[in-house]
Amino acid sequence: MTDLEIAHQTQLQPIDTIAAKIGIAPEQIECYGKHIAKLPLSLIGESTSKLILVTAITATKAGIGKTTVSIGLALGLNHIGKKAVVALREPSLGPCFGMKGGAAGGGHAQVLPMERINLHFTGDFHAVTSAHNMISALLDNYLYQHRAEGFGLKEVLWRRVLDVNDRSLRSIVTGLGPATNGLEAQSGFDITPASELMAILCLAKDEADLRERVDHILLGYDYQGQPFTVADLGATGAVMALLKDALMPNLVQTTENTPAIIHGGPFANIAHGCNSLLATKMALSHSDYTITEAGFGADLGAEKFYNILCRKSGLQPALTVIVATAQGLKMHGGVPLDKIATPQMEGLRQGLANLDRHVANLRSFGQSVVVVFNRFASDTDEEMALLRQHCEDDLKAPFVINNAYAEGGAGAAEMARVVVDTIERNPSAPLRFTYADTDDIKTKIEKVAKNIYGAATVSFAPAALKRIKLATDHNMATFPVCIAKTQYSFSADAKRYGAVSGFDLQIRDVVINAGAGMIVAIAGDILRMPGLPKTPQANFIDCRDGEISGLM
Protein backbone atom coordinates (compact mmCIF):
# COMPACT_ATOMS: atom_id res chain seq x y z
CA MET A 1 0.00 0.00 0.00
CA THR A 2 1.04 3.60 -0.54
CA ASP A 3 1.60 6.02 2.33
CA LEU A 4 -1.69 7.71 1.48
CA GLU A 5 -3.59 4.40 1.43
CA ILE A 6 -2.14 3.45 4.83
CA ALA A 7 -3.08 6.85 6.23
CA HIS A 8 -6.64 6.61 4.94
CA GLN A 9 -7.12 3.04 6.19
CA THR A 10 -6.01 3.90 9.73
CA GLN A 11 -9.00 4.19 12.07
CA LEU A 12 -8.33 7.43 13.91
CA GLN A 13 -9.37 7.67 17.56
CA PRO A 14 -11.00 10.80 19.02
CA ILE A 15 -8.34 13.22 20.19
CA ASP A 16 -9.60 13.15 23.79
CA THR A 17 -8.94 9.38 23.78
CA ILE A 18 -5.37 10.05 22.61
CA ALA A 19 -4.92 12.70 25.31
CA ALA A 20 -6.16 10.28 27.97
CA LYS A 21 -3.36 7.86 27.07
CA ILE A 22 -0.84 10.34 28.47
CA GLY A 23 -2.96 11.41 31.43
CA ILE A 24 -4.60 14.52 30.01
CA ALA A 25 -8.33 14.94 30.67
CA PRO A 26 -10.73 15.94 27.85
CA GLU A 27 -11.59 19.27 29.48
CA GLN A 28 -7.91 20.26 29.51
CA ILE A 29 -7.45 20.28 25.72
CA GLU A 30 -8.64 22.70 23.04
CA CYS A 31 -9.97 20.67 20.12
CA TYR A 32 -9.43 21.57 16.47
CA GLY A 33 -11.95 19.12 15.07
CA LYS A 34 -12.10 15.44 16.03
CA HIS A 35 -8.44 14.47 15.70
CA ILE A 36 -6.30 17.52 16.57
CA ALA A 37 -6.00 19.51 19.78
CA LYS A 38 -4.00 22.34 21.27
CA LEU A 39 -2.34 21.65 24.62
CA PRO A 40 -2.34 24.56 27.13
CA LEU A 41 1.07 25.36 28.61
CA SER A 42 -0.30 24.69 32.10
CA LEU A 43 -0.01 20.97 31.26
CA ILE A 44 3.80 21.17 31.29
CA GLY A 45 5.19 19.84 34.57
CA GLU A 46 8.17 18.13 36.14
CA SER A 47 9.66 15.17 34.33
CA THR A 48 12.03 12.23 34.68
CA SER A 49 11.51 11.21 31.05
CA LYS A 50 14.49 10.16 28.94
CA LEU A 51 15.09 12.49 25.97
CA ILE A 52 16.24 10.90 22.70
CA LEU A 53 17.45 12.99 19.75
CA VAL A 54 17.15 11.63 16.21
CA THR A 55 19.55 13.04 13.62
CA ALA A 56 21.16 11.76 10.40
CA ILE A 57 24.11 11.56 8.05
CA THR A 58 24.48 14.32 5.45
CA ALA A 59 21.22 14.54 3.54
CA THR A 60 20.37 13.48 0.02
CA LYS A 61 17.67 15.25 -1.99
CA ALA A 62 15.37 12.29 -1.27
CA GLY A 63 16.01 12.64 2.46
CA ILE A 64 17.31 9.97 4.86
CA GLY A 65 14.15 9.12 6.81
CA LYS A 66 14.63 10.79 10.21
CA THR A 67 10.95 11.49 10.66
CA THR A 68 9.99 7.90 9.85
CA VAL A 69 12.61 6.66 12.33
CA SER A 70 11.47 9.15 15.00
CA ILE A 71 7.85 8.04 14.69
CA GLY A 72 8.90 4.40 14.34
CA LEU A 73 10.95 4.58 17.53
CA ALA A 74 7.95 5.93 19.43
CA LEU A 75 5.84 3.10 18.00
CA GLY A 76 8.49 0.53 18.90
CA LEU A 77 8.88 1.79 22.46
CA ASN A 78 5.14 1.67 23.02
CA HIS A 79 5.06 -1.79 21.41
CA ILE A 80 7.51 -3.15 24.01
CA GLY A 81 5.51 -1.65 26.86
CA LYS A 82 7.19 1.73 27.34
CA LYS A 83 5.34 5.03 27.50
CA ALA A 84 6.77 7.13 24.66
CA VAL A 85 5.75 10.35 22.91
CA VAL A 86 7.34 11.80 19.76
CA ALA A 87 7.74 15.57 19.34
CA LEU A 88 8.24 16.83 15.77
CA ARG A 89 8.28 19.99 13.70
CA GLU A 90 5.35 21.07 11.56
CA PRO A 91 5.81 20.75 7.78
CA SER A 92 6.27 23.87 5.68
CA LEU A 93 4.16 24.43 2.57
CA GLY A 94 7.34 25.34 0.70
CA PRO A 95 8.80 21.79 0.56
CA CYS A 96 5.33 20.21 0.48
CA PHE A 97 4.51 21.93 -2.81
CA GLY A 98 8.11 22.10 -3.97
CA MET A 99 10.44 19.12 -3.59
CA LYS A 100 9.19 16.66 -0.97
CA GLY A 101 5.41 16.56 -1.06
CA GLY A 102 4.92 16.07 2.68
CA ALA A 103 6.74 15.58 5.97
CA ALA A 104 4.63 13.40 8.24
CA GLY A 105 6.62 10.16 8.14
CA GLY A 106 5.88 7.27 5.83
CA GLY A 107 4.43 3.79 5.49
CA HIS A 108 3.21 2.42 8.82
CA ALA A 109 5.16 5.11 10.73
CA GLN A 110 3.14 8.27 10.11
CA VAL A 111 1.51 11.01 12.14
CA LEU A 112 -2.13 11.62 11.31
CA PRO A 113 -4.32 13.21 9.98
CA MET A 114 -1.58 13.47 7.37
CA GLU A 115 -3.24 15.94 4.99
CA ARG A 116 -4.12 18.45 7.69
CA ILE A 117 -0.68 18.23 9.30
CA ASN A 118 0.99 18.86 5.94
CA LEU A 119 -1.30 21.72 4.94
CA HIS A 120 -2.89 24.37 7.18
CA PHE A 121 -2.90 22.24 10.38
CA THR A 122 -3.89 24.56 13.27
CA GLY A 123 -2.70 27.72 11.54
CA ASP A 124 0.58 28.10 13.44
CA PHE A 125 2.60 28.86 10.29
CA HIS A 126 -0.04 31.32 9.12
CA ALA A 127 0.06 33.05 12.52
CA VAL A 128 3.85 33.43 12.31
CA THR A 129 3.60 34.68 8.73
CA SER A 130 0.88 37.19 9.65
CA ALA A 131 2.68 38.45 12.74
CA HIS A 132 5.98 38.83 10.88
CA ASN A 133 4.41 40.74 7.99
CA MET A 134 2.36 42.88 10.36
CA ILE A 135 5.65 44.04 11.88
CA SER A 136 6.85 44.85 8.34
CA ALA A 137 3.69 46.85 7.62
CA LEU A 138 3.81 48.70 10.94
CA LEU A 139 7.49 49.51 10.44
CA ASP A 140 6.91 50.88 6.93
CA ASN A 141 3.99 52.93 8.25
CA TYR A 142 6.05 54.26 11.16
CA LEU A 143 8.78 55.43 8.81
CA TYR A 144 6.18 57.00 6.51
CA GLN A 145 4.25 58.75 9.27
CA HIS A 146 7.32 60.07 11.13
CA ARG A 147 9.46 61.14 8.19
CA ALA A 148 8.41 64.80 8.58
CA GLU A 149 9.80 64.72 12.13
CA GLY A 150 13.20 63.75 10.79
CA PHE A 151 12.99 60.15 11.92
CA GLY A 152 14.49 57.47 9.72
CA LEU A 153 16.49 54.30 9.81
CA LYS A 154 19.90 54.23 8.22
CA GLU A 155 19.50 50.50 7.75
CA VAL A 156 16.35 48.35 7.87
CA LEU A 157 17.09 44.73 8.81
CA TRP A 158 13.54 43.33 8.84
CA ARG A 159 12.34 41.58 5.69
CA ARG A 160 9.05 39.85 4.88
CA VAL A 161 8.15 36.14 4.87
CA LEU A 162 5.90 33.77 2.96
CA ASP A 163 5.49 30.01 3.39
CA VAL A 164 5.96 29.12 -0.25
CA ASN A 165 9.05 28.76 -2.41
CA ASP A 166 9.24 31.86 -4.62
CA ARG A 167 12.61 32.94 -6.00
CA SER A 168 11.07 36.06 -7.60
CA LEU A 169 10.46 37.56 -4.16
CA ARG A 170 14.00 37.23 -2.82
CA SER A 171 14.70 40.87 -3.63
CA ILE A 172 11.97 43.47 -4.17
CA VAL A 173 11.34 47.21 -4.11
CA THR A 174 8.40 48.50 -2.06
CA GLY A 175 6.58 51.82 -2.10
CA LEU A 176 6.62 52.38 -5.86
CA GLY A 177 4.08 54.80 -7.29
CA PRO A 178 2.54 57.91 -5.69
CA ALA A 179 3.80 59.23 -2.35
CA THR A 180 0.75 57.81 -0.60
CA ASN A 181 2.11 54.30 -1.35
CA GLY A 182 4.83 54.80 1.23
CA LEU A 183 8.57 55.25 1.03
CA GLU A 184 10.54 53.55 -1.70
CA ALA A 185 12.79 50.89 -0.20
CA GLN A 186 14.58 47.70 -1.04
CA SER A 187 13.26 44.64 0.75
CA GLY A 188 12.66 40.95 0.11
CA PHE A 189 11.01 37.76 1.30
CA ASP A 190 12.36 34.79 3.24
CA ILE A 191 10.42 31.58 3.72
CA THR A 192 8.40 31.48 6.96
CA PRO A 193 10.60 28.83 8.65
CA ALA A 194 13.46 31.36 8.39
CA SER A 195 11.49 34.04 10.25
CA GLU A 196 12.99 35.13 13.53
CA LEU A 197 9.47 34.85 14.94
CA MET A 198 9.53 31.13 14.11
CA ALA A 199 12.81 30.76 16.00
CA ILE A 200 11.39 32.76 18.91
CA LEU A 201 8.24 30.63 19.01
CA CYS A 202 10.40 27.51 19.16
CA LEU A 203 12.82 28.82 21.79
CA ALA A 204 10.34 30.55 24.12
CA LYS A 205 9.96 29.04 27.60
CA ASP A 206 6.51 30.52 28.24
CA GLU A 207 4.29 33.46 27.35
CA ALA A 208 6.36 35.97 29.34
CA ASP A 209 9.56 34.81 27.64
CA LEU A 210 7.86 35.06 24.24
CA ARG A 211 6.86 38.67 24.97
CA GLU A 212 10.36 39.62 26.10
CA ARG A 213 11.91 38.08 23.00
CA VAL A 214 9.47 39.84 20.67
CA ASP A 215 10.29 43.14 22.42
CA HIS A 216 13.96 42.66 21.57
CA ILE A 217 13.57 41.91 17.85
CA LEU A 218 15.97 44.23 16.04
CA LEU A 219 14.35 46.03 13.09
CA GLY A 220 17.16 48.38 12.14
CA TYR A 221 19.52 51.16 13.21
CA ASP A 222 18.89 54.90 13.17
CA TYR A 223 21.35 57.50 11.91
CA GLN A 224 22.92 57.77 15.34
CA GLY A 225 23.68 54.06 15.31
CA GLN A 226 21.03 53.21 17.91
CA PRO A 227 18.95 50.02 17.54
CA PHE A 228 15.24 50.25 16.75
CA THR A 229 13.22 47.30 18.07
CA VAL A 230 9.67 45.95 18.04
CA ALA A 231 9.25 47.44 21.53
CA ASP A 232 10.18 50.86 20.09
CA LEU A 233 7.64 50.30 17.34
CA GLY A 234 4.96 49.52 19.95
CA ALA A 235 3.94 46.32 18.15
CA THR A 236 4.64 43.66 20.76
CA GLY A 237 1.07 43.41 22.03
CA ALA A 238 -0.32 42.92 18.53
CA VAL A 239 2.25 40.19 17.83
CA MET A 240 1.31 38.45 21.08
CA ALA A 241 -2.35 38.54 20.07
CA LEU A 242 -1.59 36.85 16.76
CA LEU A 243 0.65 34.21 18.38
CA LYS A 244 -1.67 33.47 21.31
CA ASP A 245 -2.90 30.10 20.02
CA ALA A 246 0.24 29.35 18.00
CA LEU A 247 2.25 29.21 21.24
CA MET A 248 0.40 26.05 22.33
CA PRO A 249 1.76 22.68 21.06
CA ASN A 250 -0.46 20.47 18.90
CA LEU A 251 -1.54 16.94 19.82
CA VAL A 252 -2.18 14.34 17.09
CA GLN A 253 -1.72 10.56 16.77
CA THR A 254 0.32 8.00 14.90
CA THR A 255 -0.76 5.17 12.63
CA GLU A 256 -0.99 3.05 15.79
CA ASN A 257 -2.99 5.66 17.71
CA THR A 258 -0.15 6.69 20.00
CA PRO A 259 0.20 10.35 21.00
CA ALA A 260 2.42 12.69 18.99
CA ILE A 261 3.10 16.38 19.60
CA ILE A 262 3.90 18.58 16.60
CA HIS A 263 4.85 22.24 16.94
CA GLY A 264 7.00 24.83 15.18
CA GLY A 265 9.04 24.43 12.05
CA PRO A 266 12.41 26.15 11.57
CA PHE A 267 14.68 24.61 8.90
CA ALA A 268 18.10 23.44 10.07
CA ASN A 269 19.94 24.74 7.01
CA ILE A 270 18.76 28.34 7.54
CA ALA A 271 17.61 28.33 11.18
CA HIS A 272 18.07 26.15 14.27
CA GLY A 273 16.00 23.23 12.96
CA CYS A 274 14.23 21.93 16.08
CA ASN A 275 10.59 21.70 17.12
CA SER A 276 9.52 24.01 19.92
CA LEU A 277 11.01 23.76 23.38
CA LEU A 278 7.45 23.81 24.71
CA ALA A 279 6.49 20.74 22.63
CA THR A 280 9.52 18.84 23.89
CA LYS A 281 8.79 19.81 27.51
CA MET A 282 5.14 18.85 27.03
CA ALA A 283 6.19 15.42 25.77
CA LEU A 284 8.71 15.03 28.59
CA SER A 285 5.95 15.83 31.10
CA HIS A 286 3.71 13.01 29.87
CA SER A 287 6.02 10.14 28.92
CA ASP A 288 8.87 7.94 30.08
CA TYR A 289 10.68 8.36 26.75
CA THR A 290 10.51 11.45 24.53
CA ILE A 291 11.78 11.31 20.96
CA THR A 292 12.59 14.54 19.12
CA GLU A 293 14.19 15.23 15.76
CA ALA A 294 16.69 17.82 14.54
CA GLY A 295 16.62 18.70 10.86
CA PHE A 296 18.96 17.55 8.08
CA GLY A 297 22.40 16.12 8.93
CA ALA A 298 23.95 16.10 12.39
CA ASP A 299 26.33 18.92 11.39
CA LEU A 300 23.28 21.18 11.13
CA GLY A 301 20.31 20.07 13.24
CA ALA A 302 22.09 18.17 16.01
CA GLU A 303 24.84 20.78 16.41
CA LYS A 304 22.23 23.51 16.81
CA PHE A 305 20.07 21.36 19.07
CA TYR A 306 22.97 21.00 21.49
CA ASN A 307 24.73 24.36 21.12
CA ILE A 308 21.60 26.53 20.97
CA LEU A 309 18.49 24.81 22.32
CA CYS A 310 20.06 22.66 25.03
CA ARG A 311 22.48 25.41 26.06
CA LYS A 312 19.61 27.83 26.67
CA SER A 313 17.00 25.39 28.01
CA GLY A 314 19.03 22.94 30.08
CA LEU A 315 17.77 19.91 28.12
CA GLN A 316 20.08 16.88 28.36
CA PRO A 317 19.57 14.07 25.82
CA ALA A 318 20.05 10.58 27.22
CA LEU A 319 20.94 9.27 23.75
CA THR A 320 21.31 10.32 20.12
CA VAL A 321 20.15 8.13 17.25
CA ILE A 322 21.83 8.75 13.89
CA VAL A 323 19.95 7.59 10.81
CA ALA A 324 21.64 6.40 7.62
CA THR A 325 20.75 4.67 4.38
CA ALA A 326 22.91 2.54 2.14
CA GLN A 327 21.91 4.70 -0.82
CA GLY A 328 22.93 7.86 0.99
CA LEU A 329 26.30 6.39 1.96
CA LYS A 330 26.91 5.22 -1.59
CA MET A 331 26.24 8.74 -2.85
CA HIS A 332 28.79 10.06 -0.36
CA GLY A 333 31.17 7.33 -1.54
CA GLY A 334 31.20 8.70 -5.08
CA VAL A 335 28.58 6.43 -6.69
CA PRO A 336 26.57 8.29 -9.37
CA LEU A 337 23.02 9.10 -8.28
CA ASP A 338 21.51 6.90 -10.99
CA LYS A 339 23.37 3.86 -9.59
CA ILE A 340 22.95 4.20 -5.79
CA ALA A 341 20.00 1.78 -5.82
CA THR A 342 22.26 -0.98 -7.19
CA PRO A 343 24.84 -3.04 -5.23
CA GLN A 344 28.03 -0.96 -4.94
CA MET A 345 30.15 -2.38 -2.14
CA GLU A 346 33.22 -0.21 -2.72
CA GLY A 347 31.14 2.95 -2.92
CA LEU A 348 29.41 1.94 0.30
CA ARG A 349 32.78 1.46 2.02
CA GLN A 350 33.97 4.86 0.85
CA GLY A 351 30.76 6.52 2.01
CA LEU A 352 31.16 5.26 5.56
CA ALA A 353 33.54 8.15 6.19
CA ASN A 354 30.54 10.48 6.23
CA LEU A 355 28.87 8.40 8.94
CA ASP A 356 32.12 8.20 10.89
CA ARG A 357 32.54 11.98 10.91
CA HIS A 358 29.02 12.49 12.20
CA VAL A 359 29.40 9.88 14.93
CA ALA A 360 32.68 11.47 16.05
CA ASN A 361 30.99 14.87 16.15
CA LEU A 362 28.09 13.55 18.23
CA ARG A 363 30.49 11.93 20.67
CA SER A 364 32.36 15.23 20.99
CA PHE A 365 29.22 16.55 22.69
CA GLY A 366 29.33 13.63 25.15
CA GLN A 367 26.56 11.74 23.41
CA SER A 368 26.05 7.99 23.42
CA VAL A 369 25.13 7.02 19.85
CA VAL A 370 22.99 4.30 18.24
CA VAL A 371 23.18 3.88 14.45
CA VAL A 372 19.85 3.12 12.76
CA PHE A 373 19.61 2.09 9.12
CA ASN A 374 16.55 2.57 6.99
CA ARG A 375 16.57 -0.43 4.69
CA PHE A 376 15.24 -0.23 1.12
CA ALA A 377 14.07 -3.13 -1.02
CA SER A 378 17.16 -2.76 -3.22
CA ASP A 379 19.59 -3.11 -0.28
CA THR A 380 21.35 -6.48 -0.16
CA ASP A 381 22.14 -8.68 2.82
CA GLU A 382 25.84 -8.29 1.98
CA GLU A 383 25.55 -4.51 2.28
CA MET A 384 23.72 -4.82 5.60
CA ALA A 385 26.40 -7.16 6.92
CA LEU A 386 29.12 -4.67 5.97
CA LEU A 387 27.28 -1.85 7.71
CA ARG A 388 26.71 -3.88 10.86
CA GLN A 389 30.34 -4.99 11.00
CA HIS A 390 31.60 -1.43 10.56
CA CYS A 391 29.33 0.02 13.24
CA GLU A 392 29.82 -2.69 15.83
CA ASP A 393 33.52 -3.45 15.28
CA ASP A 394 35.00 -0.18 14.02
CA LEU A 395 32.74 2.47 15.52
CA LYS A 396 31.86 0.44 18.63
CA ALA A 397 28.30 1.67 18.24
CA PRO A 398 25.07 -0.34 18.44
CA PHE A 399 23.57 -1.00 15.00
CA VAL A 400 19.96 -1.77 14.19
CA ILE A 401 17.82 -1.91 11.06
CA ASN A 402 14.54 0.02 11.18
CA ASN A 403 11.54 -1.81 9.73
CA ALA A 404 8.86 0.55 11.03
CA TYR A 405 8.00 1.75 7.54
CA ALA A 406 6.81 -1.72 6.52
CA GLU A 407 5.76 -3.17 9.89
CA GLY A 408 4.99 -0.30 12.27
CA GLY A 409 5.72 -0.78 15.96
CA ALA A 410 6.47 -4.49 15.60
CA GLY A 411 9.12 -3.68 13.00
CA ALA A 412 10.68 -1.13 15.35
CA ALA A 413 10.70 -3.33 18.46
CA GLU A 414 14.35 -4.32 18.05
CA MET A 415 15.32 -0.66 17.59
CA ALA A 416 13.40 0.24 20.74
CA ARG A 417 15.08 -2.50 22.78
CA VAL A 418 18.55 -1.41 21.60
CA VAL A 419 17.77 2.21 22.51
CA VAL A 420 16.46 1.30 25.98
CA ASP A 421 19.40 -1.01 26.64
CA THR A 422 21.93 1.61 25.54
CA ILE A 423 20.35 4.29 27.75
CA GLU A 424 20.43 1.93 30.73
CA ARG A 425 23.97 0.66 30.16
CA ASN A 426 25.70 3.64 28.53
CA PRO A 427 23.73 6.89 28.84
CA SER A 428 25.09 10.13 27.42
CA ALA A 429 27.39 12.25 29.54
CA PRO A 430 26.47 15.85 30.42
CA LEU A 431 26.64 17.96 27.26
CA ARG A 432 29.96 19.44 26.21
CA PHE A 433 29.43 22.47 23.96
CA THR A 434 31.57 23.36 20.95
CA TYR A 435 32.25 26.86 22.23
CA ALA A 436 31.86 28.93 25.38
CA ASP A 437 29.36 31.74 25.88
CA THR A 438 32.33 34.03 26.49
CA ASP A 439 33.97 33.30 23.12
CA ASP A 440 33.62 36.17 20.66
CA ILE A 441 31.30 35.72 17.67
CA LYS A 442 34.05 35.03 15.14
CA THR A 443 35.62 32.44 17.42
CA LYS A 444 32.29 30.66 17.88
CA ILE A 445 31.76 30.45 14.13
CA GLU A 446 35.32 29.24 13.60
CA LYS A 447 35.03 26.54 16.28
CA VAL A 448 31.86 25.12 14.67
CA ALA A 449 33.36 25.35 11.18
CA LYS A 450 36.64 23.69 12.11
CA ASN A 451 35.57 21.20 14.80
CA ILE A 452 32.22 20.10 13.33
CA TYR A 453 32.45 20.75 9.58
CA GLY A 454 36.16 20.05 9.11
CA ALA A 455 37.05 23.46 7.66
CA ALA A 456 40.67 24.57 7.70
CA THR A 457 39.91 28.28 7.63
CA VAL A 458 36.96 30.66 7.83
CA SER A 459 36.79 33.89 5.84
CA PHE A 460 34.38 36.73 6.57
CA ALA A 461 32.98 39.11 3.96
CA PRO A 462 32.92 42.83 4.86
CA ALA A 463 29.12 42.71 5.32
CA ALA A 464 29.50 39.87 7.84
CA LEU A 465 32.25 41.69 9.75
CA LYS A 466 30.08 44.83 9.90
CA ARG A 467 27.18 42.89 11.43
CA ILE A 468 29.47 41.11 13.89
CA LYS A 469 30.78 44.48 15.07
CA LEU A 470 27.24 45.81 15.48
CA ALA A 471 26.24 42.77 17.51
CA THR A 472 29.35 43.04 19.66
CA ASP A 473 28.91 46.78 20.22
CA HIS A 474 25.35 46.18 21.45
CA ASN A 475 26.23 43.41 23.93
CA MET A 476 25.17 40.41 21.82
CA ALA A 477 28.56 38.69 21.69
CA THR A 478 27.41 36.12 24.26
CA PHE A 479 24.71 34.78 21.88
CA PRO A 480 25.15 31.30 20.37
CA VAL A 481 25.76 31.13 16.62
CA CYS A 482 23.50 29.51 14.04
CA ILE A 483 25.32 28.82 10.77
CA ALA A 484 23.11 28.72 7.69
CA LYS A 485 24.63 26.53 4.99
CA THR A 486 23.78 23.81 2.51
CA GLN A 487 22.43 20.58 3.97
CA TYR A 488 24.11 18.46 1.29
CA SER A 489 27.73 18.79 2.41
CA PHE A 490 29.92 19.42 5.44
CA SER A 491 31.22 22.36 3.40
CA ALA A 492 29.25 25.26 1.92
CA ASP A 493 29.45 23.62 -1.53
CA ALA A 494 26.36 21.46 -2.08
CA LYS A 495 28.22 19.20 -4.53
CA ARG A 496 31.09 18.24 -2.23
CA TYR A 497 29.86 14.94 -0.82
CA GLY A 498 31.50 12.57 1.62
CA ALA A 499 33.56 13.71 4.60
CA VAL A 500 35.32 16.68 3.03
CA SER A 501 37.82 18.66 5.07
CA GLY A 502 40.51 21.29 4.71
CA PHE A 503 38.27 23.81 2.93
CA ASP A 504 37.65 27.50 3.57
CA LEU A 505 34.16 28.29 4.87
CA GLN A 506 33.08 31.67 3.54
CA ILE A 507 30.69 33.68 5.72
CA ARG A 508 29.12 36.21 3.37
CA ASP A 509 26.66 37.83 5.78
CA VAL A 510 25.35 37.77 9.34
CA VAL A 511 21.77 38.22 10.55
CA ILE A 512 21.29 39.49 14.11
CA ASN A 513 18.37 37.69 15.76
CA ALA A 514 18.29 39.71 18.97
CA GLY A 515 14.87 38.37 19.99
CA ALA A 516 15.73 34.74 19.36
CA GLY A 517 19.05 35.39 21.06
CA MET A 518 21.35 34.05 18.35
CA ILE A 519 23.65 35.23 15.58
CA VAL A 520 22.85 33.68 12.17
CA ALA A 521 25.93 33.38 9.94
CA ILE A 522 25.19 32.91 6.23
CA ALA A 523 27.74 30.55 4.64
CA GLY A 524 28.31 30.21 0.90
CA ASP A 525 25.36 30.70 -1.42
CA ILE A 526 22.61 29.33 0.87
CA LEU A 527 19.30 31.13 0.31
CA ARG A 528 16.64 31.90 2.92
CA MET A 529 13.92 31.83 0.24
CA PRO A 530 14.08 28.59 -1.79
CA GLY A 531 13.01 28.36 -5.42
CA LEU A 532 10.79 25.75 -7.04
CA PRO A 533 12.21 22.85 -9.09
CA LYS A 534 11.45 22.46 -12.78
CA THR A 535 8.56 20.13 -11.93
CA PRO A 536 7.21 21.11 -8.48
CA GLN A 537 5.33 18.61 -6.36
CA ALA A 538 2.41 21.05 -6.60
CA ASN A 539 1.82 19.73 -10.14
CA PHE A 540 0.84 16.35 -8.64
CA ILE A 541 -1.32 17.55 -5.74
CA ASP A 542 -5.07 17.54 -6.24
CA CYS A 543 -8.36 17.46 -4.34
CA ARG A 544 -11.39 15.65 -5.75
CA ASP A 545 -14.58 14.79 -3.88
CA GLY A 546 -12.94 16.02 -0.69
CA GLU A 547 -9.94 13.65 -1.01
CA ILE A 548 -6.46 15.20 -1.26
CA SER A 549 -3.84 13.32 -3.27
CA GLY A 550 -0.19 13.87 -4.15
CA LEU A 551 1.09 14.88 -0.71
CA MET A 552 3.18 11.72 -0.27
FENQUI-V467704 format. One record per pair of residues at least 6 apart in sequence whose ideal C-beta (glycine too) atoms are under 6 Angstrom apart, sorted by the first residue. I is the first residue (numbers start at 1). J is the second residue. Records with the same first field share a line. If there is no record, write none. Layout:
I=J / J
This chain:
3=106 / 552
4=552
7=110 / 112 / 114
10=112 / 255
12=35
13=257
14=34
15=35 / 37
16=26
18=253 / 259
19=29
21=259
22=259 / 286
23=286
29=37
30=38
31=37
32=122
35=113
36=252
37=251
38=248
39=248 / 249 / 251 / 282
44=281 / 282 / 285
45=285
47=284 / 285
49=284 / 287 / 288 / 290
50=289 / 318 / 423
51=290 / 317 / 318
52=291 / 319
53=292 / 317 / 320
54=66 / 69 / 70 / 293 / 321
55=294 / 298 / 301 / 302 / 322
56=64 / 66 / 297 / 323
57=297 / 324 / 328 / 354 / 355 / 358
58=297 / 354
59=296 / 297 / 487
60=328 / 331
64=323 / 325 / 328
65=323 / 374
66=293 / 323
67=105
68=105 / 106 / 109 / 405
69=323 / 372 / 402
70=86 / 291 / 293
71=86 / 105 / 109 / 254
72=109 / 402 / 404 / 412
73=291 / 415
74=84 / 86 / 291
75=256 / 404 / 408 / 409 / 412
76=409 / 412 / 413 / 415 / 416
77=84 / 289 / 416
78=84 / 258
79=409 / 413
80=413 / 416
82=288 / 289
83=287 / 288
84=287 / 289
85=259 / 283 / 287 / 290
86=260 / 291
87=261 / 275 / 279 / 280 / 283 / 292
88=262 / 275 / 293
89=264 / 265 / 275
90=121 / 262 / 265
91=103 / 118
92=163 / 193 / 265
93=163 / 164
94=164 / 165 / 191 / 530
96=102 / 118
97=537 / 538
98=165 / 532 / 536
99=533
101=537 / 551
102=118 / 551 / 552
104=110 / 111 / 114 / 117 / 118
105=111
106=405
107=405
108=255 / 408
109=404 / 405
110=255
111=117 / 252 / 254 / 260
112=253
115=548
118=551
122=250
124=246
125=163 / 192
127=242 / 243 / 246
128=192 / 195 / 197 / 198
129=161 / 163 / 192
130=242
131=197 / 239 / 242 / 243
132=161 / 195 / 197
133=160
135=235
136=160
138=233 / 235
139=219
140=182
142=233
143=183
144=182 / 183
153=220 / 222 / 228
154=221 / 223
155=220 / 221
156=220
157=218 / 220
158=219
159=187 / 188 / 190
160=189
161=190 / 192 / 195
162=189
163=192
165=530 / 531 / 532
167=531
169=189
170=188 / 529
171=188
172=187 / 188
173=186
174=185 / 187
175=181 / 182 / 183 / 184 / 185
189=529
190=528 / 529
191=529
193=265 / 266 / 267
194=270 / 271 / 528
196=513 / 515 / 516
198=266
199=266 / 271 / 516
200=213 / 515 / 516
201=264
202=264 / 266 / 276
203=277 / 516
204=210
211=240
213=515
214=230 / 236 / 239 / 515
215=231 / 236
216=229 / 514 / 515
217=229 / 230 / 515
218=227 / 229 / 512 / 514
219=228
220=228
221=227
222=228
227=474
230=236
249=261 / 263 / 278 / 279 / 282
250=262 / 263
251=261
252=260 / 262
254=260
256=408 / 409
261=279 / 282 / 283
263=275 / 276 / 279
264=275 / 276
266=272 / 273
268=295 / 296 / 300 / 301
269=296 / 300 / 487
270=484 / 528
272=304 / 308 / 482
273=294 / 295 / 301 / 304
274=294 / 305 / 309
277=313
280=292
283=290
284=290
294=301 / 302 / 305
295=301
296=487
298=358 / 362
299=452 / 453 / 490
300=487
303=452
304=482
306=365 / 431
307=433 / 434 / 480
308=480 / 518
310=431
311=433 / 480
317=428
318=423 / 427 / 428
319=368 / 422 / 423 / 428
320=362 / 367 / 369
321=370 / 372
322=358 / 369 / 371
323=372
324=355 / 373
325=374
326=379 / 383
327=340
329=348 / 351
330=340 / 344 / 347 / 348 / 351
331=340
332=351 / 354 / 497 / 498
333=347 / 350 / 351
334=347 / 350
335=344 / 347
341=378
343=380
348=383
352=390
353=499
354=498 / 499
357=499
359=369 / 395
361=452
362=369
365=431 / 432
366=428 / 429 / 431 / 432
367=428
368=422 / 426 / 428
369=397
370=398 / 418 / 419 / 422
371=391 / 397 / 399
372=400 / 402
373=387 / 401
374=402
375=401
388=399
391=397 / 399
392=399
398=418 / 422
400=414 / 415 / 418
402=415
403=411
404=411 / 412
434=447 / 448 / 451
435=444 / 447
437=478
440=477
441=468 / 477 / 519
444=481
445=481 / 521
446=458
448=483
449=455 / 458 / 505
453=490
454=490 / 501
455=503 / 505
456=502
457=504
458=505
459=504 / 506
460=507
461=508
463=509
464=507 / 509 / 510
467=510
468=510
471=512 / 519
479=517 / 518 / 519
480=518
481=519 / 521
482=518 / 520
483=521 / 523
484=520 / 522 / 526
485=492 / 523 / 524 / 526
486=494 / 526
488=494
489=496
490=500
491=500 / 503
492=505 / 523 / 524
505=523
507=521 / 523
508=522
509=522
510=521
511=520
513=520
540=550
541=550
542=549 / 550
